[in-house]
Amino acid sequence: MASLYKTVSGDIWDKIAKEVYGSESYTSFLMANNQKYIDYFIFPAGIYLTIEDLPEEESTLPEWRQ
């Protein structure tokens, strides 16, 4: 279930990804789910970003090893 993140002045994409997902590596995922704000590099306060749940990672192990 998606939630919302309210920006504070000075927020940037990778900082938000680290805060909500635990890693900057999810920056592209965050940006893809908030396309209307894609032109922002540094956010002003008060913008609500949609925080989608991360997709489940698929295992590369055979079923019997999972």
mmCIF file as Biopython writes it, N, C-alpha, C and O atoms, coordinates in Angstrom:
data_model
#
loop_
_atom_site.group_PDB
_atom_site.id
_atom_site.type_symbol
_atom_site.label_atom_id
_atom_site.label_alt_id
_atom_site.label_comp_id
_atom_site.label_asym_id
_atom_site.label_entity_id
_atom_site.label_seq_id
_atom_site.pdbx_PDB_ins_code
_atom_site.Cartn_x
_atom_site.Cartn_y
_atom_site.Cartn_z
_atom_site.occupancy
_atom_site.B_iso_or_equiv
_atom_site.auth_seq_id
_atom_site.auth_asym_id
_atom_site.pdbx_PDB_model_num
ATOM 1   N N  . MET A ? 1  ? 0.841  -1.173  0.000   1.0 0.0 1  A 1 
ATOM 2   C CA . MET A ? 1  ? 0.000  0.000   0.000   1.0 0.0 1  A 1 
ATOM 3   C C  . MET A ? 1  ? 0.889  1.240   0.000   1.0 0.0 1  A 1 
ATOM 4   O O  . MET A ? 1  ? 1.830  1.330   0.788   1.0 0.0 1  A 1 
ATOM 5   N N  . ALA A ? 2  ? 0.604  2.163   -0.852  1.0 0.0 2  A 1 
ATOM 6   C CA . ALA A ? 2  ? 1.401  3.378   -0.982  1.0 0.0 2  A 1 
ATOM 7   C C  . ALA A ? 2  ? 1.156  4.313   0.202   1.0 0.0 2  A 1 
ATOM 8   O O  . ALA A ? 2  ? 0.085  4.313   0.809   1.0 0.0 2  A 1 
ATOM 9   N N  . SER A ? 3  ? 2.169  5.099   0.506   1.0 0.0 3  A 1 
ATOM 10  C CA . SER A ? 3  ? 2.045  6.129   1.525   1.0 0.0 3  A 1 
ATOM 11  C C  . SER A ? 3  ? 2.555  7.440   0.931   1.0 0.0 3  A 1 
ATOM 12  O O  . SER A ? 3  ? 2.960  7.485   -0.231  1.0 0.0 3  A 1 
ATOM 13  N N  . LEU A ? 4  ? 2.533  8.489   1.720   1.0 0.0 4  A 1 
ATOM 14  C CA . LEU A ? 4  ? 2.996  9.789   1.251   1.0 0.0 4  A 1 
ATOM 15  C C  . LEU A ? 4  ? 4.175  10.254  2.088   1.0 0.0 4  A 1 
ATOM 16  O O  . LEU A ? 4  ? 4.285  9.944   3.274   1.0 0.0 4  A 1 
ATOM 17  N N  . TYR A ? 5  ? 5.050  11.004  1.439   1.0 0.0 5  A 1 
ATOM 18  C CA . TYR A ? 5  ? 6.187  11.631  2.119   1.0 0.0 5  A 1 
ATOM 19  C C  . TYR A ? 5  ? 6.076  13.127  1.856   1.0 0.0 5  A 1 
ATOM 20  O O  . TYR A ? 5  ? 5.983  13.548  0.703   1.0 0.0 5  A 1 
ATOM 21  N N  . LYS A ? 6  ? 6.086  13.923  2.902   1.0 0.0 6  A 1 
ATOM 22  C CA . LYS A ? 6  ? 6.036  15.383  2.770   1.0 0.0 6  A 1 
ATOM 23  C C  . LYS A ? 6  ? 7.454  15.925  2.811   1.0 0.0 6  A 1 
ATOM 24  O O  . LYS A ? 6  ? 8.173  15.726  3.790   1.0 0.0 6  A 1 
ATOM 25  N N  . THR A ? 7  ? 7.855  16.607  1.750   1.0 0.0 7  A 1 
ATOM 26  C CA . THR A ? 7  ? 9.220  17.116  1.675   1.0 0.0 7  A 1 
ATOM 27  C C  . THR A ? 7  ? 9.446  18.255  2.660   1.0 0.0 7  A 1 
ATOM 28  O O  . THR A ? 7  ? 8.537  18.996  3.033   1.0 0.0 7  A 1 
ATOM 29  N N  . VAL A ? 8  ? 10.704 18.353  3.057   1.0 0.0 8  A 1 
ATOM 30  C CA . VAL A ? 8  ? 11.168 19.514  3.814   1.0 0.0 8  A 1 
ATOM 31  C C  . VAL A ? 8  ? 12.134 20.261  2.905   1.0 0.0 8  A 1 
ATOM 32  O O  . VAL A ? 8  ? 12.734 19.668  2.008   1.0 0.0 8  A 1 
ATOM 33  N N  . SER A ? 9  ? 12.280 21.526  3.130   1.0 0.0 9  A 1 
ATOM 34  C CA . SER A ? 9  ? 13.147 22.342  2.293   1.0 0.0 9  A 1 
ATOM 35  C C  . SER A ? 9  ? 14.558 21.754  2.249   1.0 0.0 9  A 1 
ATOM 36  O O  . SER A ? 9  ? 15.161 21.485  3.288   1.0 0.0 9  A 1 
ATOM 37  N N  . GLY A ? 10 ? 15.068 21.562  1.050   1.0 0.0 10 A 1 
ATOM 38  C CA . GLY A ? 10 ? 16.413 21.027  0.876   1.0 0.0 10 A 1 
ATOM 39  C C  . GLY A ? 10 ? 16.467 19.534  0.602   1.0 0.0 10 A 1 
ATOM 40  O O  . GLY A ? 10 ? 17.539 19.006  0.307   1.0 0.0 10 A 1 
ATOM 41  N N  . ASP A ? 11 ? 15.329 18.836  0.691   1.0 0.0 11 A 1 
ATOM 42  C CA . ASP A ? 11 ? 15.313 17.405  0.354   1.0 0.0 11 A 1 
ATOM 43  C C  . ASP A ? 11 ? 15.773 17.186  -1.084  1.0 0.0 11 A 1 
ATOM 44  O O  . ASP A ? 11 ? 15.489 18.001  -1.962  1.0 0.0 11 A 1 
ATOM 45  N N  . ILE A ? 12 ? 16.471 16.103  -1.318  1.0 0.0 12 A 1 
ATOM 46  C CA . ILE A ? 12 ? 16.838 15.691  -2.674  1.0 0.0 12 A 1 
ATOM 47  C C  . ILE A ? 12 ? 16.441 14.226  -2.834  1.0 0.0 12 A 1 
ATOM 48  O O  . ILE A ? 12 ? 16.243 13.513  -1.850  1.0 0.0 12 A 1 
ATOM 49  N N  . TRP A ? 13 ? 16.328 13.789  -4.081  1.0 0.0 13 A 1 
ATOM 50  C CA . TRP A ? 13 ? 15.806 12.456  -4.381  1.0 0.0 13 A 1 
ATOM 51  C C  . TRP A ? 13 ? 16.528 11.338  -3.629  1.0 0.0 13 A 1 
ATOM 52  O O  . TRP A ? 13 ? 15.883 10.491  -3.011  1.0 0.0 13 A 1 
ATOM 53  N N  . ASP A ? 14 ? 17.850 11.332  -3.677  1.0 0.0 14 A 1 
ATOM 54  C CA . ASP A ? 14 ? 18.564 10.215  -3.059  1.0 0.0 14 A 1 
ATOM 55  C C  . ASP A ? 14 ? 18.467 10.223  -1.532  1.0 0.0 14 A 1 
ATOM 56  O O  . ASP A ? 14 ? 18.477 9.160   -0.911  1.0 0.0 14 A 1 
ATOM 57  N N  . LYS A ? 15 ? 18.375 11.389  -0.928  1.0 0.0 15 A 1 
ATOM 58  C CA . LYS A ? 15 ? 18.186 11.471  0.526   1.0 0.0 15 A 1 
ATOM 59  C C  . LYS A ? 15 ? 16.826 10.898  0.909   1.0 0.0 15 A 1 
ATOM 60  O O  . LYS A ? 15 ? 16.706 10.171  1.895   1.0 0.0 15 A 1 
ATOM 61  N N  . ILE A ? 16 ? 15.808 11.228  0.127   1.0 0.0 16 A 1 
ATOM 62  C CA . ILE A ? 16 ? 14.464 10.715  0.409   1.0 0.0 16 A 1 
ATOM 63  C C  . ILE A ? 16 ? 14.435 9.201   0.237   1.0 0.0 16 A 1 
ATOM 64  O O  . ILE A ? 16 ? 13.877 8.493   1.075   1.0 0.0 16 A 1 
ATOM 65  N N  . ALA A ? 17 ? 15.036 8.697   -0.846  1.0 0.0 17 A 1 
ATOM 66  C CA . ALA A ? 17 ? 15.083 7.244   -1.071  1.0 0.0 17 A 1 
ATOM 67  C C  . ALA A ? 17 ? 15.776 6.541   0.090   1.0 0.0 17 A 1 
ATOM 68  O O  . ALA A ? 17 ? 15.313 5.494   0.541   1.0 0.0 17 A 1 
ATOM 69  N N  . LYS A ? 18 ? 16.868 7.097   0.574   1.0 0.0 18 A 1 
ATOM 70  C CA . LYS A ? 18 ? 17.583 6.507   1.716   1.0 0.0 18 A 1 
ATOM 71  C C  . LYS A ? 18 ? 16.700 6.500   2.954   1.0 0.0 18 A 1 
ATOM 72  O O  . LYS A ? 18 ? 16.675 5.520   3.698   1.0 0.0 18 A 1 
ATOM 73  N N  . GLU A ? 19 ? 15.980 7.584   3.174   1.0 0.0 19 A 1 
ATOM 74  C CA . GLU A ? 19 ? 15.133 7.696   4.360   1.0 0.0 19 A 1 
ATOM 75  C C  . GLU A ? 19 ? 13.944 6.725   4.313   1.0 0.0 19 A 1 
ATOM 76  O O  . GLU A ? 19 ? 13.638 6.071   5.311   1.0 0.0 19 A 1 
ATOM 77  N N  . VAL A ? 20 ? 13.276 6.631   3.161   1.0 0.0 20 A 1 
ATOM 78  C CA . VAL A ? 20 ? 12.049 5.822   3.118   1.0 0.0 20 A 1 
ATOM 79  C C  . VAL A ? 20 ? 12.282 4.361   2.740   1.0 0.0 20 A 1 
ATOM 80  O O  . VAL A ? 20 ? 11.508 3.490   3.139   1.0 0.0 20 A 1 
ATOM 81  N N  . TYR A ? 21 ? 13.343 4.082   1.973   1.0 0.0 21 A 1 
ATOM 82  C CA . TYR A ? 21 ? 13.611 2.710   1.528   1.0 0.0 21 A 1 
ATOM 83  C C  . TYR A ? 21 ? 14.876 2.101   2.134   1.0 0.0 21 A 1 
ATOM 84  O O  . TYR A ? 21 ? 15.120 0.901   2.005   1.0 0.0 21 A 1 
ATOM 85  N N  . GLY A ? 22 ? 15.673 2.936   2.792   1.0 0.0 22 A 1 
ATOM 86  C CA . GLY A ? 22 ? 16.875 2.427   3.435   1.0 0.0 22 A 1 
ATOM 87  C C  . GLY A ? 22 ? 18.106 2.414   2.558   1.0 0.0 22 A 1 
ATOM 88  O O  . GLY A ? 22 ? 19.175 1.992   3.000   1.0 0.0 22 A 1 
ATOM 89  N N  . SER A ? 23 ? 17.976 2.874   1.306   1.0 0.0 23 A 1 
ATOM 90  C CA . SER A ? 23 ? 19.121 2.874   0.401   1.0 0.0 23 A 1 
ATOM 91  C C  . SER A ? 23 ? 18.907 3.868   -0.738  1.0 0.0 23 A 1 
ATOM 92  O O  . SER A ? 23 ? 17.800 4.024   -1.253  1.0 0.0 23 A 1 
ATOM 93  N N  . GLU A ? 24 ? 19.987 4.529   -1.111  1.0 0.0 24 A 1 
ATOM 94  C CA . GLU A ? 24 ? 19.935 5.443   -2.251  1.0 0.0 24 A 1 
ATOM 95  C C  . GLU A ? 24 ? 19.729 4.698   -3.567  1.0 0.0 24 A 1 
ATOM 96  O O  . GLU A ? 24 ? 19.372 5.306   -4.575  1.0 0.0 24 A 1 
ATOM 97  N N  . SER A ? 25 ? 19.950 3.402   -3.562  1.0 0.0 25 A 1 
ATOM 98  C CA . SER A ? 25 ? 19.811 2.626   -4.801  1.0 0.0 25 A 1 
ATOM 99  C C  . SER A ? 25 ? 18.361 2.583   -5.295  1.0 0.0 25 A 1 
ATOM 100 O O  . SER A ? 25 ? 18.112 2.152   -6.421  1.0 0.0 25 A 1 
ATOM 101 N N  . TYR A ? 26 ? 17.409 3.017   -4.480  1.0 0.0 26 A 1 
ATOM 102 C CA . TYR A ? 26 ? 16.000 3.051   -4.886  1.0 0.0 26 A 1 
ATOM 103 C C  . TYR A ? 26 ? 15.578 4.422   -5.407  1.0 0.0 26 A 1 
ATOM 104 O O  . TYR A ? 26 ? 14.387 4.675   -5.583  1.0 0.0 26 A 1 
ATOM 105 N N  . THR A ? 27 ? 16.537 5.306   -5.654  1.0 0.0 27 A 1 
ATOM 106 C CA . THR A ? 27 ? 16.226 6.643   -6.155  1.0 0.0 27 A 1 
ATOM 107 C C  . THR A ? 27 ? 15.452 6.583   -7.460  1.0 0.0 27 A 1 
ATOM 108 O O  . THR A ? 27 ? 14.466 7.303   -7.617  1.0 0.0 27 A 1 
ATOM 109 N N  . SER A ? 28 ? 15.868 5.751   -8.394  1.0 0.0 28 A 1 
ATOM 110 C CA . SER A ? 28 ? 15.170 5.646   -9.689  1.0 0.0 28 A 1 
ATOM 111 C C  . SER A ? 28 ? 13.742 5.150   -9.511  1.0 0.0 28 A 1 
ATOM 112 O O  . SER A ? 28 ? 12.836 5.617   -10.202 1.0 0.0 28 A 1 
ATOM 113 N N  . PHE A ? 29 ? 13.529 4.212   -8.598  1.0 0.0 29 A 1 
ATOM 114 C CA . PHE A ? 29 ? 12.193 3.697   -8.305  1.0 0.0 29 A 1 
ATOM 115 C C  . PHE A ? 29 ? 11.312 4.815   -7.750  1.0 0.0 29 A 1 
ATOM 116 O O  . PHE A ? 29 ? 10.158 4.955   -8.156  1.0 0.0 29 A 1 
ATOM 117 N N  . LEU A ? 30 ? 11.845 5.600   -6.836  1.0 0.0 30 A 1 
ATOM 118 C CA . LEU A ? 30 ? 11.121 6.724   -6.265  1.0 0.0 30 A 1 
ATOM 119 C C  . LEU A ? 30 ? 10.765 7.741   -7.347  1.0 0.0 30 A 1 
ATOM 120 O O  . LEU A ? 30 ? 9.632  8.217   -7.409  1.0 0.0 30 A 1 
ATOM 121 N N  . MET A ? 31 ? 11.722 8.068   -8.186  1.0 0.0 31 A 1 
ATOM 122 C CA . MET A ? 31 ? 11.488 9.041   -9.257  1.0 0.0 31 A 1 
ATOM 123 C C  . MET A ? 31 ? 10.460 8.539   -10.267 1.0 0.0 31 A 1 
ATOM 124 O O  . MET A ? 31 ? 9.623  9.309   -10.737 1.0 0.0 31 A 1 
ATOM 125 N N  . ALA A ? 32 ? 10.518 7.270   -10.598 1.0 0.0 32 A 1 
ATOM 126 C CA . ALA A ? 32 ? 9.571  6.692   -11.555 1.0 0.0 32 A 1 
ATOM 127 C C  . ALA A ? 32 ? 8.136  6.771   -11.040 1.0 0.0 32 A 1 
ATOM 128 O O  . ALA A ? 32 ? 7.195  6.857   -11.830 1.0 0.0 32 A 1 
ATOM 129 N N  . ASN A ? 33 ? 7.970  6.742   -9.732  1.0 0.0 33 A 1 
ATOM 130 C CA . ASN A ? 33 ? 6.634  6.806   -9.151  1.0 0.0 33 A 1 
ATOM 131 C C  . ASN A ? 33 ? 6.167  8.220   -8.834  1.0 0.0 33 A 1 
ATOM 132 O O  . ASN A ? 33 ? 5.079  8.416   -8.292  1.0 0.0 33 A 1 
ATOM 133 N N  . ASN A ? 34 ? 6.993  9.201   -9.175  1.0 0.0 34 A 1 
ATOM 134 C CA . ASN A ? 34 ? 6.649  10.608  -8.928  1.0 0.0 34 A 1 
ATOM 135 C C  . ASN A ? 34 ? 7.064  11.472  -10.116 1.0 0.0 34 A 1 
ATOM 136 O O  . ASN A ? 34 ? 7.731  12.493  -9.951  1.0 0.0 34 A 1 
ATOM 137 N N  . GLN A ? 35 ? 6.669  11.057  -11.293 1.0 0.0 35 A 1 
ATOM 138 C CA . GLN A ? 35 ? 7.090  11.712  -12.530 1.0 0.0 35 A 1 
ATOM 139 C C  . GLN A ? 35 ? 6.745  13.196  -12.610 1.0 0.0 35 A 1 
ATOM 140 O O  . GLN A ? 35 ? 7.474  13.961  -13.242 1.0 0.0 35 A 1 
ATOM 141 N N  . LYS A ? 36 ? 5.652  13.615  -11.985 1.0 0.0 36 A 1 
ATOM 142 C CA . LYS A ? 36 ? 5.285  15.031  -12.122 1.0 0.0 36 A 1 
ATOM 143 C C  . LYS A ? 36 ? 6.252  15.962  -11.391 1.0 0.0 36 A 1 
ATOM 144 O O  . LYS A ? 36 ? 6.212  17.175  -11.594 1.0 0.0 36 A 1 
ATOM 145 N N  . TYR A ? 37 ? 7.118  15.409  -10.548 1.0 0.0 37 A 1 
ATOM 146 C CA . TYR A ? 37 ? 8.109  16.214  -9.834  1.0 0.0 37 A 1 
ATOM 147 C C  . TYR A ? 37 ? 9.527  15.974  -10.350 1.0 0.0 37 A 1 
ATOM 148 O O  . TYR A ? 37 ? 10.497 16.374  -9.705  1.0 0.0 37 A 1 
ATOM 149 N N  . ILE A ? 38 ? 9.651  15.337  -11.483 1.0 0.0 38 A 1 
ATOM 150 C CA . ILE A ? 38 ? 10.950 14.913  -11.999 1.0 0.0 38 A 1 
ATOM 151 C C  . ILE A ? 38 ? 11.902 16.090  -12.267 1.0 0.0 38 A 1 
ATOM 152 O O  . ILE A ? 38 ? 13.118 15.901  -12.274 1.0 0.0 38 A 1 
ATOM 153 N N  . ASP A ? 39 ? 11.375 17.281  -12.483 1.0 0.0 39 A 1 
ATOM 154 C CA . ASP A ? 39 ? 12.234 18.437  -12.754 1.0 0.0 39 A 1 
ATOM 155 C C  . ASP A ? 39 ? 12.871 19.027  -11.498 1.0 0.0 39 A 1 
ATOM 156 O O  . ASP A ? 39 ? 13.743 19.891  -11.592 1.0 0.0 39 A 1 
ATOM 157 N N  . TYR A ? 40 ? 12.444 18.570  -10.335 1.0 0.0 40 A 1 
ATOM 158 C CA . TYR A ? 40 ? 13.039 19.055  -9.093  1.0 0.0 40 A 1 
ATOM 159 C C  . TYR A ? 40 ? 14.353 18.331  -8.832  1.0 0.0 40 A 1 
ATOM 160 O O  . TYR A ? 40 ? 14.454 17.114  -8.989  1.0 0.0 40 A 1 
ATOM 161 N N  . PHE A ? 41 ? 15.349 19.099  -8.432  1.0 0.0 41 A 1 
ATOM 162 C CA . PHE A ? 41 ? 16.596 18.522  -7.937  1.0 0.0 41 A 1 
ATOM 163 C C  . PHE A ? 41 ? 16.635 18.697  -6.418  1.0 0.0 41 A 1 
ATOM 164 O O  . PHE A ? 41 ? 16.913 17.759  -5.670  1.0 0.0 41 A 1 
ATOM 165 N N  . ILE A ? 42 ? 16.347 19.932  -5.986  1.0 0.0 42 A 1 
ATOM 166 C CA . ILE A ? 42 ? 16.226 20.237  -4.564  1.0 0.0 42 A 1 
ATOM 167 C C  . ILE A ? 42 ? 14.781 20.655  -4.322  1.0 0.0 42 A 1 
ATOM 168 O O  . ILE A ? 42 ? 14.275 21.577  -4.962  1.0 0.0 42 A 1 
ATOM 169 N N  . PHE A ? 43 ? 14.127 19.969  -3.393  1.0 0.0 43 A 1 
ATOM 170 C CA . PHE A ? 43 ? 12.717 20.220  -3.151  1.0 0.0 43 A 1 
ATOM 171 C C  . PHE A ? 43 ? 12.483 21.364  -2.181  1.0 0.0 43 A 1 
ATOM 172 O O  . PHE A ? 43 ? 13.261 21.570  -1.249  1.0 0.0 43 A 1 
ATOM 173 N N  . PRO A ? 44 ? 11.390 22.117  -2.408  1.0 0.0 44 A 1 
ATOM 174 C CA . PRO A ? 44 ? 10.925 23.041  -1.385  1.0 0.0 44 A 1 
ATOM 175 C C  . PRO A ? 44 ? 10.120 22.240  -0.355  1.0 0.0 44 A 1 
ATOM 176 O O  . PRO A ? 44 ? 9.859  21.055  -0.561  1.0 0.0 44 A 1 
ATOM 177 N N  . ALA A ? 45 ? 9.738  22.860  0.713   1.0 0.0 45 A 1 
ATOM 178 C CA . ALA A ? 45 ? 8.923  22.185  1.725   1.0 0.0 45 A 1 
ATOM 179 C C  . ALA A ? 45 ? 7.488  22.024  1.231   1.0 0.0 45 A 1 
ATOM 180 O O  . ALA A ? 45 ? 6.977  22.861  0.486   1.0 0.0 45 A 1 
ATOM 181 N N  . GLY A ? 46 ? 6.848  20.935  1.657   1.0 0.0 46 A 1 
ATOM 182 C CA . GLY A ? 46 ? 5.415  20.787  1.454   1.0 0.0 46 A 1 
ATOM 183 C C  . GLY A ? 46 ? 4.940  20.034  0.225   1.0 0.0 46 A 1 
ATOM 184 O O  . GLY A ? 46 ? 3.742  20.027  -0.056  1.0 0.0 46 A 1 
ATOM 185 N N  . ILE A ? 47 ? 5.833  19.405  -0.509  1.0 0.0 47 A 1 
ATOM 186 C CA . ILE A ? 47 ? 5.412  18.583  -1.650  1.0 0.0 47 A 1 
ATOM 187 C C  . ILE A ? 47 ? 5.200  17.155  -1.153  1.0 0.0 47 A 1 
ATOM 188 O O  . ILE A ? 47 ? 6.022  16.616  -0.412  1.0 0.0 47 A 1 
ATOM 189 N N  . TYR A ? 48 ? 4.101  16.557  -1.565  1.0 0.0 48 A 1 
ATOM 190 C CA . TYR A ? 48 ? 3.800  15.189  -1.158  1.0 0.0 48 A 1 
ATOM 191 C C  . TYR A ? 48 ? 4.203  14.216  -2.259  1.0 0.0 48 A 1 
ATOM 192 O O  . TYR A ? 48 ? 3.661  14.259  -3.364  1.0 0.0 48 A 1 
ATOM 193 N N  . LEU A ? 49 ? 5.141  13.352  -1.958  1.0 0.0 49 A 1 
ATOM 194 C CA . LEU A ? 49 ? 5.586  12.321  -2.890  1.0 0.0 49 A 1 
ATOM 195 C C  . LEU A ? 49 ? 4.911  11.006  -2.538  1.0 0.0 49 A 1 
ATOM 196 O O  . LEU A ? 49 ? 4.694  10.699  -1.366  1.0 0.0 49 A 1 
ATOM 197 N N  . THR A ? 50 ? 4.583  10.237  -3.564  1.0 0.0 50 A 1 
ATOM 198 C CA . THR A ? 50 ? 4.004  8.916   -3.356  1.0 0.0 50 A 1 
ATOM 199 C C  . THR A ? 50 ? 5.120  7.923   -3.094  1.0 0.0 50 A 1 
ATOM 200 O O  . THR A ? 50 ? 6.077  7.829   -3.863  1.0 0.0 50 A 1 
ATOM 201 N N  . ILE A ? 51 ? 4.991  7.186   -2.008  1.0 0.0 51 A 1 
ATOM 202 C CA . ILE A ? 51 ? 5.981  6.174   -1.632  1.0 0.0 51 A 1 
ATOM 203 C C  . ILE A ? 51 ? 5.338  4.806   -1.841  1.0 0.0 51 A 1 
ATOM 204 O O  . ILE A ? 51 ? 4.592  4.317   -0.992  1.0 0.0 51 A 1 
ATOM 205 N N  . GLU A ? 52 ? 5.638  4.208   -2.971  1.0 0.0 52 A 1 
ATOM 206 C CA . GLU A ? 52 ? 5.100  2.887   -3.298  1.0 0.0 52 A 1 
ATOM 207 C C  . GLU A ? 52 ? 5.895  1.818   -2.562  1.0 0.0 52 A 1 
ATOM 208 O O  . GLU A ? 52 ? 7.081  1.991   -2.282  1.0 0.0 52 A 1 
ATOM 209 N N  . ASP A ? 53 ? 5.225  0.710   -2.252  1.0 0.0 53 A 1 
ATOM 210 C CA . ASP A ? 53 ? 5.925  -0.431  -1.680  1.0 0.0 53 A 1 
ATOM 211 C C  . ASP A ? 53 ? 6.917  -0.968  -2.697  1.0 0.0 53 A 1 
ATOM 212 O O  . ASP A ? 53 ? 6.646  -0.983  -3.897  1.0 0.0 53 A 1 
ATOM 213 N N  . LEU A ? 54 ? 8.054  -1.403  -2.213  1.0 0.0 54 A 1 
ATOM 214 C CA . LEU A ? 54 ? 9.051  -1.994  -3.110  1.0 0.0 54 A 1 
ATOM 215 C C  . LEU A ? 54 ? 8.528  -3.323  -3.634  1.0 0.0 54 A 1 
ATOM 216 O O  . LEU A ? 54 ? 7.871  -4.063  -2.902  1.0 0.0 54 A 1 
ATOM 217 N N  . PRO A ? 55 ? 8.814  -3.630  -4.893  1.0 0.0 55 A 1 
ATOM 218 C CA . PRO A ? 55 ? 8.401  -4.942  -5.410  1.0 0.0 55 A 1 
ATOM 219 C C  . PRO A ? 55 ? 9.201  -6.035  -4.707  1.0 0.0 55 A 1 
ATOM 220 O O  . PRO A ? 55 ? 10.346 -5.829  -4.305  1.0 0.0 55 A 1 
ATOM 221 N N  . GLU A ? 56 ? 8.580  -7.189  -4.569  1.0 0.0 56 A 1 
ATOM 222 C CA . GLU A ? 56 ? 9.285  -8.310  -3.944  1.0 0.0 56 A 1 
ATOM 223 C C  . GLU A ? 56 ? 10.402 -8.768  -4.855  1.0 0.0 56 A 1 
ATOM 224 O O  . GLU A ? 56 ? 10.232 -8.883  -6.068  1.0 0.0 56 A 1 
ATOM 225 N N  . GLU A ? 57 ? 11.544 -9.028  -4.249  1.0 0.0 57 A 1 
ATOM 226 C CA . GLU A ? 57 ? 12.682 -9.511  -5.025  1.0 0.0 57 A 1 
ATOM 227 C C  . GLU A ? 57 ? 12.472 -10.974 -5.372  1.0 0.0 57 A 1 
ATOM 228 O O  . GLU A ? 57 ? 12.078 -11.782 -4.532  1.0 0.0 57 A 1 
ATOM 229 N N  . GLU A ? 58 ? 12.741 -11.291 -6.622  1.0 0.0 58 A 1 
ATOM 230 C CA . GLU A ? 58 ? 12.606 -12.673 -7.047  1.0 0.0 58 A 1 
ATOM 231 C C  . GLU A ? 58 ? 13.880 -13.433 -6.697  1.0 0.0 58 A 1 
ATOM 232 O O  . GLU A ? 58 ? 14.993 -12.958 -6.919  1.0 0.0 58 A 1 
ATOM 233 N N  . SER A ? 59 ? 13.685 -14.605 -6.153  1.0 0.0 59 A 1 
ATOM 234 C CA . SER A ? 59 ? 14.820 -15.431 -5.792  1.0 0.0 59 A 1 
ATOM 235 C C  . SER A ? 59 ? 15.361 -16.140 -7.027  1.0 0.0 59 A 1 
ATOM 236 O O  . SER A ? 59 ? 14.601 -16.543 -7.907  1.0 0.0 59 A 1 
ATOM 237 N N  . THR A ? 60 ? 16.663 -16.287 -7.081  1.0 0.0 60 A 1 
ATOM 238 C CA . THR A ? 60 ? 17.287 -17.047 -8.182  1.0 0.0 60 A 1 
ATOM 239 C C  . THR A ? 60 ? 17.575 -18.473 -7.769  1.0 0.0 60 A 1 
ATOM 240 O O  . THR A ? 60 ? 18.132 -19.251 -8.543  1.0 0.0 60 A 1 
ATOM 241 N N  . LEU A ? 61 ? 17.194 -18.817 -6.544  1.0 0.0 61 A 1 
ATOM 242 C CA . LEU A ? 61 ? 17.405 -20.181 -6.059  1.0 0.0 61 A 1 
ATOM 243 C C  . LEU A ? 61 ? 16.300 -21.107 -6.582  1.0 0.0 61 A 1 
ATOM 244 O O  . LEU A ? 61 ? 15.170 -20.666 -6.794  1.0 0.0 61 A 1 
ATOM 245 N N  . PRO A ? 62 ? 16.619 -22.370 -6.786  1.0 0.0 62 A 1 
ATOM 246 C CA . PRO A ? 62 ? 15.562 -23.325 -7.155  1.0 0.0 62 A 1 
ATOM 247 C C  . PRO A ? 62 ? 14.564 -23.443 -5.998  1.0 0.0 62 A 1 
ATOM 248 O O  . PRO A ? 62 ? 14.910 -23.185 -4.845  1.0 0.0 62 A 1 
ATOM 249 N N  . GLU A ? 63 ? 13.334 -23.830 -6.310  1.0 0.0 63 A 1 
ATOM 250 C CA . GLU A ? 63 ? 12.278 -23.910 -5.299  1.0 0.0 63 A 1 
ATOM 251 C C  . GLU A ? 63 ? 12.681 -24.719 -4.084  1.0 0.0 63 A 1 
ATOM 252 O O  . GLU A ? 63 ? 12.391 -24.329 -2.953  1.0 0.0 63 A 1 
ATOM 253 N N  . TRP A ? 64 ? 13.344 -25.836 -4.303  1.0 0.0 64 A 1 
ATOM 254 C CA . TRP A ? 64 ? 13.682 -26.713 -3.193  1.0 0.0 64 A 1 
ATOM 255 C C  . TRP A ? 64 ? 14.721 -26.106 -2.244  1.0 0.0 64 A 1 
ATOM 256 O O  . TRP A ? 64 ? 14.915 -26.623 -1.143  1.0 0.0 64 A 1 
ATOM 257 N N  . ARG A ? 65 ? 15.395 -25.019 -2.646  1.0 0.0 65 A 1 
ATOM 258 C CA . ARG A ? 65 ? 16.399 -24.379 -1.797  1.0 0.0 65 A 1 
ATOM 259 C C  . ARG A ? 65 ? 15.872 -23.116 -1.129  1.0 0.0 65 A 1 
ATOM 260 O O  . ARG A ? 65 ? 16.581 -22.509 -0.327  1.0 0.0 65 A 1 
ATOM 261 N N  . GLN A ? 66 ? 14.663 -22.713 -1.437  1.0 0.0 66 A 1 
ATOM 262 C CA . GLN A ? 66 ? 14.120 -21.485 -0.874  1.0 0.0 66 A 1 
ATOM 263 C C  . GLN A ? 66 ? 13.560 -21.696 0.499   1.0 0.0 66 A 1 
ATOM 264 O O  . GLN A ? 66 ? 13.061 -20.754 1.114   1.0 0.0 66 A 1 
#
